[in-house]
Amino acid sequence: MNEEQRKQQQGEWTSQDASSKNDKNSSKDYSKYFDFSKAQMEEDSNGKQYMKIGGRSILINEQPDYKKGKRRGKEDVEVHYNFSIPSEMQGIGAGKNYLIRTYGCQMNYHDTENMSGILEEMGFSETDKAEDADVIFLNTCAIRENAENKVFGEIGNLKTLKREKPELILGVCGCMSQEESVVNRIMQKHQHIDLIFGTHNIHRVPHLLKDAIQGKEMVIEVWSKEGDVVENMPRKRAGKTQAWVNIMYGCDKFCTYCIVPYTRGKERSRLPEDIIAEVRDLARQGYKEITLLGQNVNAYGKDLDREYGLGHLMDELHKIDIPRIRFTTSHPRDFDDHLVEVLSQGGNLVEHIHLPVQSGNNAVLKLMARKYTREQYVELARKIKEAMPHASFTTDLIVGFPNETEEQFQDTLSLVKEMDYDSAFTYIYSPRDGTPAAKMKDNVPMDVKKDRLARLNKVVNEISARRNKELQGQIVEVLVEGESKKNPDILSGRTRTNKLVNFRGPKSCIGEIVYTKITEAKTWTLDGEMVEMAEVNK
């Protein structure tokens, strides 16, 4: 919460608000973040609740609630196979365009594939120009403050376009929509937004669009309690070579710095038979690589009424005729011996392990509620490296967590050297409203955080450059993803160990697996020359 938000916590509910206190959706104290003292609550003949504020009506189906989101009920999660577009919304997008701007992780991009599929089934066509769009969704990320600032900047930029095209539907969805402060800020400050929906409500897009188009009110529907698993939503995949396959939703770890358990809900696993069927279908379509997704992917299966985990799933997928299978993101606490044993089979199970550690100091790890020690992490890594000698290791690291001392930061540096990571995603800690760490005193000065990040990156980059240098002169297998972003005459792709390789070759190689000899190793990328097409594609 920033200082401006704190200064605006002065509002009280009006008598109209109090009169509707029996409705579960109108009892929320919106004044926690902004002054809603002039807001009025009304109810139409169908029992729908509306808030009137600043000249605009807001239809509140449901809004985010952290307390509700933190409760982890034991209710069974149902699996649904009956998704369909309502008859009155079929064809409504004919001759119209949509644009989805996506921020954040692979899960968000995978959600965008679902939303794109739904919109196209309704008749909309995709455009990359905002001025040509009739529907614009911002699929947002809440993991860091910078991500939120970018989205609010974009929301502000779209205000002019909304004035020029009043019929344009602007929607905010994704993880930011699950935050109480974000929804209240949009309600108060950005009334040109038409629709806000959350990560559990994607299958409701046709119904929500109907309300936004026909009612002309801002529509808010954000379920804090996670929904069921909807299996048959249409999907427009972003690529034809690589595909994401979601195997589970949510996270139950509640690391003190992380907003994800609140924005994505409790852990819910898809049924193995549905995942296997999807992967087999992708293999039939000619996909060369799939990445299994989950906020905590190796907790897969813990909520299923059977003895079945990620190791069992990977063992079955190992038998499917698809060249590469990856998974992300792992939590060290759930990386069990059976999974290690299955991964050691190799084949289409690639040799890349992303294993976030966050800190190398036990006291900081305890404050983060990671619930493992440095020693336990190193022992797990030893087991994996022993089973997969040629695997690359990458990680996530946070500097400047509350109370982190210089000595504790040095422990992180020493762990990076001990682990010899191929690369790492490094971050400065920033508090996320609603998380336990946000209540801690953020007592590491920003200049110290920046200094630590620079020193950490120096060590990470030195190791990465050396690890890449070891590949110079070797022939590696590369899945060609497309043209290089910097030079259309250069192709780029990734090795089995997830290293980026740039080389010259015919455009016909795009989407194929080739062998490439590494001619020059750089800190983050490799240059090579094509040797031949891989045997699998001959």
GIFEN-V351764 format. One record per residue. N is the residue number from 1. RES is the residue in one small letter. BURIAL is + if it has 9 or more other ideal C-beta (glycine too) atoms within 8 Angstrom, else -. Layout:
n=N res=RES burial=BURIAL
n=N res=RES burial=BURIAL
This chain:
n=1 res=m burial=-
n=2 res=n burial=-
n=3 res=e burial=-
n=4 res=e burial=-
n=5 res=q burial=+
n=6 res=r burial=-
n=7 res=k burial=-
n=8 res=q burial=+
n=9 res=q burial=+
n=10 res=q burial=-
n=11 res=g burial=+
n=12 res=e burial=-
n=13 res=w burial=+
n=14 res=t burial=+
n=15 res=s burial=-
n=16 res=q burial=+
n=17 res=d burial=+
n=18 res=a burial=-
n=19 res=s burial=-
n=20 res=s burial=+
n=21 res=k burial=-
n=22 res=n burial=-
n=23 res=d burial=+
n=24 res=k burial=-
n=25 res=n burial=+
n=26 res=s burial=+
n=27 res=s burial=-
n=28 res=k burial=-
n=29 res=d burial=-
n=30 res=y burial=+
n=31 res=s burial=+
n=32 res=k burial=-
n=33 res=y burial=+
n=34 res=f burial=+
n=35 res=d burial=+
n=36 res=f burial=+
n=37 res=s burial=+
n=38 res=k burial=-
n=39 res=a burial=+
n=40 res=q burial=+
n=41 res=m burial=+
n=42 res=e burial=+
n=43 res=e burial=+
n=44 res=d burial=-
n=45 res=s burial=-
n=46 res=n burial=-
n=47 res=g burial=-
n=48 res=k burial=-
n=49 res=q burial=+
n=50 res=y burial=+
n=51 res=m burial=+
n=52 res=k burial=+
n=53 res=i burial=+
n=54 res=g burial=-
n=55 res=g burial=-
n=56 res=r burial=+
n=57 res=s burial=+
n=58 res=i burial=+
n=59 res=l burial=+
n=60 res=i burial=+
n=61 res=n burial=-
n=62 res=e burial=+
n=63 res=q burial=+
n=64 res=p burial=+
n=65 res=d burial=+
n=66 res=y burial=+
n=67 res=k burial=-
n=68 res=k burial=-
n=69 res=g burial=+
n=70 res=k burial=+
n=71 res=r burial=-
n=72 res=r burial=-
n=73 res=g burial=-
n=74 res=k burial=-
n=75 res=e burial=-
n=76 res=d burial=-
n=77 res=v burial=+
n=78 res=e burial=-
n=79 res=v burial=+
n=80 res=h burial=+
n=81 res=y burial=-
n=82 res=n burial=-
n=83 res=f burial=+
n=84 res=s burial=-
n=85 res=i burial=+
n=86 res=p burial=+
n=87 res=s burial=-
n=88 res=e burial=-
n=89 res=m burial=+
n=90 res=q burial=+
n=91 res=g burial=-
n=92 res=i burial=+
n=93 res=g burial=+
n=94 res=a burial=-
n=95 res=g burial=-
n=96 res=k burial=+
n=97 res=n burial=+
n=98 res=y burial=+
n=99 res=l burial=+
n=100 res=i burial=+
n=101 res=r burial=+
n=102 res=t burial=+
n=103 res=y burial=+
n=104 res=g burial=+
n=105 res=c burial=-
n=106 res=q burial=+
n=107 res=m burial=+
n=108 res=n burial=+
n=109 res=y burial=+
n=110 res=h burial=+
n=111 res=d burial=+
n=112 res=t burial=+
n=113 res=e burial=+
n=114 res=n burial=+
n=115 res=m burial=+
n=116 res=s burial=+
n=117 res=g burial=+
n=118 res=i burial=+
n=119 res=l burial=+
n=120 res=e burial=+
n=121 res=e burial=-
n=122 res=m burial=+
n=123 res=g burial=+
n=124 res=f burial=+
n=125 res=s burial=-
n=126 res=e burial=+
n=127 res=t burial=+
n=128 res=d burial=-
n=129 res=k burial=-
n=130 res=a burial=-
n=131 res=e burial=-
n=132 res=d burial=-
n=133 res=a burial=+
n=134 res=d burial=+
n=135 res=v burial=+
n=136 res=i burial=+
n=137 res=f burial=+
n=138 res=l burial=+
n=139 res=n burial=+
n=140 res=t burial=+
n=141 res=c burial=+
n=142 res=a burial=+
n=143 res=i burial=+
n=144 res=r burial=+
n=145 res=e burial=-
n=146 res=n burial=-
n=147 res=a burial=+
n=148 res=e burial=+
n=149 res=n burial=-
n=150 res=k burial=+
n=151 res=v burial=+
n=152 res=f burial=+
n=153 res=g burial=-
n=154 res=e burial=+
n=155 res=i burial=+
n=156 res=g burial=-
n=157 res=n burial=-
n=158 res=l burial=+
n=159 res=k burial=+
n=160 res=t burial=-
n=161 res=l burial=+
n=162 res=k burial=+
n=163 res=r burial=-
n=164 res=e burial=-
n=165 res=k burial=-
n=166 res=p burial=-
n=167 res=e burial=-
n=168 res=l burial=+
n=169 res=i burial=+
n=170 res=l burial=+
n=171 res=g burial=+
n=172 res=v burial=+
n=173 res=c burial=+
n=174 res=g burial=+
n=175 res=c burial=+
n=176 res=m burial=+
n=177 res=s burial=+
n=178 res=q burial=+
n=179 res=e burial=+
n=180 res=e burial=+
n=181 res=s burial=+
n=182 res=v burial=+
n=183 res=v burial=+
n=184 res=n burial=+
n=185 res=r burial=+
n=186 res=i burial=+
n=187 res=m burial=+
n=188 res=q burial=+
n=189 res=k burial=-
n=190 res=h burial=+
n=191 res=q burial=+
n=192 res=h burial=+
n=193 res=i burial=+
n=194 res=d burial=+
n=195 res=l burial=+
n=196 res=i burial=+
n=197 res=f burial=+
n=198 res=g burial=+
n=199 res=t burial=+
n=200 res=h burial=+
n=201 res=n burial=+
n=202 res=i burial=+
n=203 res=h burial=+
n=204 res=r burial=+
n=205 res=v burial=+
n=206 res=p burial=+
n=207 res=h burial=+
n=208 res=l burial=+
n=209 res=l burial=+
n=210 res=k burial=+
n=211 res=d burial=+
n=212 res=a burial=+
n=213 res=i burial=-
n=214 res=q burial=-
n=215 res=g burial=-
n=216 res=k burial=-
n=217 res=e burial=+
n=218 res=m burial=+
n=219 res=v burial=+
n=220 res=i burial=+
n=221 res=e burial=+
n=222 res=v burial=+
n=223 res=w burial=+
n=224 res=s burial=+
n=225 res=k burial=+
n=226 res=e burial=+
n=227 res=g burial=+
n=228 res=d burial=-
n=229 res=v burial=+
n=230 res=v burial=+
n=231 res=e burial=+
n=232 res=n burial=-
n=233 res=m burial=+
n=234 res=p burial=+
n=235 res=r burial=-
n=236 res=k burial=+
n=237 res=r burial=-
n=238 res=a burial=-
n=239 res=g burial=-
n=240 res=k burial=-
n=241 res=t burial=+
n=242 res=q burial=+
n=243 res=a burial=+
n=244 res=w burial=+
n=245 res=v burial=+
n=246 res=n burial=+
n=247 res=i burial=+
n=248 res=m burial=+
n=249 res=y burial=+
n=250 res=g burial=+
n=251 res=c burial=+
n=252 res=d burial=+
n=253 res=k burial=+
n=254 res=f burial=+
n=255 res=c burial=+
n=256 res=t burial=+
n=257 res=y burial=+
n=258 res=c burial=+
n=259 res=i burial=+
n=260 res=v burial=+
n=261 res=p burial=+
n=262 res=y burial=+
n=263 res=t burial=+
n=264 res=r burial=+
n=265 res=g burial=+
n=266 res=k burial=+
n=267 res=e burial=+
n=268 res=r burial=+
n=269 res=s burial=+
n=270 res=r burial=+
n=271 res=l burial=-
n=272 res=p burial=+
n=273 res=e burial=-
n=274 res=d burial=+
n=275 res=i burial=+
n=276 res=i burial=+
n=277 res=a burial=-
n=278 res=e burial=+
n=279 res=v burial=+
n=280 res=r burial=+
n=281 res=d burial=-
n=282 res=l burial=+
n=283 res=a burial=+
n=284 res=r burial=-
n=285 res=q burial=-
n=286 res=g burial=-
n=287 res=y burial=+
n=288 res=k burial=+
n=289 res=e burial=+
n=290 res=i burial=+
n=291 res=t burial=+
n=292 res=l burial=+
n=293 res=l burial=+
n=294 res=g burial=+
n=295 res=q burial=+
n=296 res=n burial=+
n=297 res=v burial=+
n=298 res=n burial=+
n=299 res=a burial=+
n=300 res=y burial=+
n=301 res=g burial=+
n=302 res=k burial=+
n=303 res=d burial=-
n=304 res=l burial=+
n=305 res=d burial=-
n=306 res=r burial=-
n=307 res=e burial=-
n=308 res=y burial=-
n=309 res=g burial=+
n=310 res=l burial=+
n=311 res=g burial=+
n=312 res=h burial=+
n=313 res=l burial=+
n=314 res=m burial=+
n=315 res=d burial=+
n=316 res=e burial=+
n=317 res=l burial=+
n=318 res=h burial=+
n=319 res=k burial=-
n=320 res=i burial=+
n=321 res=d burial=-
n=322 res=i burial=+
n=323 res=p burial=-
n=324 res=r burial=+
n=325 res=i burial=+
n=326 res=r burial=+
n=327 res=f burial=+
n=328 res=t burial=+
n=329 res=t burial=+
n=330 res=s burial=+
n=331 res=h burial=+
n=332 res=p burial=+
n=333 res=r burial=-
n=334 res=d burial=+
n=335 res=f burial=+
n=336 res=d burial=+
n=337 res=d burial=-
n=338 res=h burial=+
n=339 res=l burial=+
n=340 res=v burial=+
n=341 res=e burial=+
n=342 res=v burial=+
n=343 res=l burial=+
n=344 res=s burial=-
n=345 res=q burial=-
n=346 res=g burial=-
n=347 res=g burial=-
n=348 res=n burial=+
n=349 res=l burial=+
n=350 res=v burial=+
n=351 res=e burial=+
n=352 res=h burial=+
n=353 res=i burial=+
n=354 res=h burial=+
n=355 res=l burial=+
n=356 res=p burial=+
n=357 res=v burial=+
n=358 res=q burial=+
n=359 res=s burial=+
n=360 res=g burial=+
n=361 res=n burial=+
n=362 res=n burial=-
n=363 res=a burial=-
n=364 res=v burial=+
n=365 res=l burial=+
n=366 res=k burial=-
n=367 res=l burial=+
n=368 res=m burial=+
n=369 res=a burial=+
n=370 res=r burial=+
n=371 res=k burial=-
n=372 res=y burial=-
n=373 res=t burial=-
n=374 res=r burial=+
n=375 res=e burial=-
n=376 res=q burial=+
n=377 res=y burial=+
n=378 res=v burial=+
n=379 res=e burial=-
n=380 res=l burial=+
n=381 res=a burial=+
n=382 res=r burial=-
n=383 res=k burial=+
n=384 res=i burial=+
n=385 res=k burial=+
n=386 res=e burial=-
n=387 res=a burial=+
n=388 res=m burial=+
n=389 res=p burial=-
n=390 res=h burial=-
n=391 res=a burial=+
n=392 res=s burial=+
n=393 res=f burial=+
n=394 res=t burial=+
n=395 res=t burial=+
n=396 res=d burial=+
n=397 res=l burial=+
n=398 res=i burial=+
n=399 res=v burial=+
n=400 res=g burial=+
n=401 res=f burial=+
n=402 res=p burial=+
n=403 res=n burial=+
n=404 res=e burial=+
n=405 res=t burial=-
n=406 res=e burial=-
n=407 res=e burial=-
n=408 res=q burial=+
n=409 res=f burial=+
n=410 res=q burial=-
n=411 res=d burial=+
n=412 res=t burial=+
n=413 res=l burial=+
n=414 res=s burial=+
n=415 res=l burial=+
n=416 res=v burial=+
n=417 res=k burial=+
n=418 res=e burial=-
n=419 res=m burial=+
n=420 res=d burial=-
n=421 res=y burial=+
n=422 res=d burial=+
n=423 res=s burial=-
n=424 res=a burial=+
n=425 res=f burial=-
n=426 res=t burial=+
n=427 res=y burial=+
n=428 res=i burial=+
n=429 res=y burial=+
n=430 res=s burial=-
n=431 res=p burial=+
n=432 res=r burial=+
n=433 res=d burial=+
n=434 res=g burial=+
n=435 res=t burial=+
n=436 res=p burial=-
n=437 res=a burial=+
n=438 res=a burial=+
n=439 res=k burial=-
n=440 res=m burial=+
n=441 res=k burial=-
n=442 res=d burial=-
n=443 res=n burial=-
n=444 res=v burial=+
n=445 res=p burial=-
n=446 res=m burial=-
n=447 res=d burial=-
n=448 res=v burial=+
n=449 res=k burial=+
n=450 res=k burial=+
n=451 res=d burial=-
n=452 res=r burial=+
n=453 res=l burial=+
n=454 res=a burial=-
n=455 res=r burial=+
n=456 res=l burial=+
n=457 res=n burial=+
n=458 res=k burial=-
n=459 res=v burial=+
n=460 res=v burial=+
n=461 res=n burial=+
n=462 res=e burial=-
n=463 res=i burial=+
n=464 res=s burial=+
n=465 res=a burial=+
n=466 res=r burial=-
n=467 res=r burial=+
n=468 res=n burial=+
n=469 res=k burial=-
n=470 res=e burial=-
n=471 res=l burial=+
n=472 res=q burial=+
n=473 res=g burial=-
n=474 res=q burial=-
n=475 res=i burial=-
n=476 res=v burial=+
n=477 res=e burial=+
n=478 res=v burial=+
n=479 res=l burial=+
n=480 res=v burial=+
n=481 res=e burial=+
n=482 res=g burial=-
n=483 res=e burial=+
n=484 res=s burial=+
n=485 res=k burial=-
n=486 res=k burial=-
n=487 res=n burial=-
n=488 res=p burial=-
n=489 res=d burial=-
n=490 res=i burial=+
n=491 res=l burial=+
n=492 res=s burial=+
n=493 res=g burial=+
n=494 res=r burial=+
n=495 res=t burial=+
n=496 res=r burial=+
n=497 res=t burial=+
n=498 res=n burial=+
n=499 res=k burial=+
n=500 res=l burial=+
n=501 res=v burial=+
n=502 res=n burial=+
n=503 res=f burial=+
n=504 res=r burial=-
n=505 res=g burial=-
n=506 res=p burial=-
n=507 res=k burial=-
n=508 res=s burial=-
n=509 res=c burial=+
n=510 res=i burial=+
n=511 res=g burial=-
n=512 res=e burial=+
n=513 res=i burial=+
n=514 res=v burial=+
n=515 res=y burial=+
n=516 res=t burial=+
n=517 res=k burial=+
n=518 res=i burial=+
n=519 res=t burial=-
n=520 res=e burial=-
n=521 res=a burial=+
n=522 res=k burial=+
n=523 res=t burial=-
n=524 res=w burial=-
n=525 res=t burial=+
n=526 res=l burial=+
n=527 res=d burial=+
n=528 res=g burial=+
n=529 res=e burial=-
n=530 res=m burial=+
n=531 res=v burial=-
n=532 res=e burial=-
n=533 res=m burial=+
n=534 res=a burial=+
n=535 res=e burial=-
n=536 res=v burial=-
n=537 res=n burial=-
n=538 res=k burial=-
